[in-house]
Amino acid sequence: LFKIGSIIMVVPTLQKRSITQTTEGSLRVSTVTGRADDWFFTQGMSAIRLKRAVSCLIEPQLGDTVLIFDAGLDNISFITAVLVSSAESTSKVCLPGGASIETIEQQLTINAENIALKGNASVSLHSVHIDVNANAATLNVSHLQSWSESIETHAMRATFTIKTLTTRVNQAISRIRNSWRKVAELDETQAGRVSVVVEGHHQLKAEHVTTQAQGFVRIDGKKIDLG
């Protein structure tokens, strides 16, 4: 027993049968047997090919039992609804404009040319694992806060433009093949101890050099040239 508005249809079995008939056409139940592009083929229809109606959001699949508006041989007939799906674990909702929502084995996929998420208050994402793959990404945030137990970043090239940078690190280890640094104005280092170990040549050039020590100053070498 199917009830659609004021129309009542009694179908003992899933066989094609006319529900109600008007001067324009009739409603029938049939099974999808084939498809070619946007056209569908069903069992025992007077119409050779059918199209999915805009109101039928679920995409009919082969073997689905569907409700059809049969307009006859000279007119286009339409599939108005999917009554019974042949594959319960797979479904596709087609939206006007070409976008679609697809489910396969508890996996939800949204297909569209452009997707926008707008939340007036907030948008939250909660998951055990999140993957983001894109050729280009742009992030504009007025205030960004991030908390992580560990961060791993791999980049071929990185450029940072920062007005003020403040870092607090318990321990920092850097391994660099070549390093070049230019400071336009002041470069000051305050440390409890400083140790510099150079395997090759250590060169210091300055217009003026001042070395002050509260204790003793020691210079040791095989040969020392002054002046």
Disulfide bonds with the S-S distance in Angstrom:
none
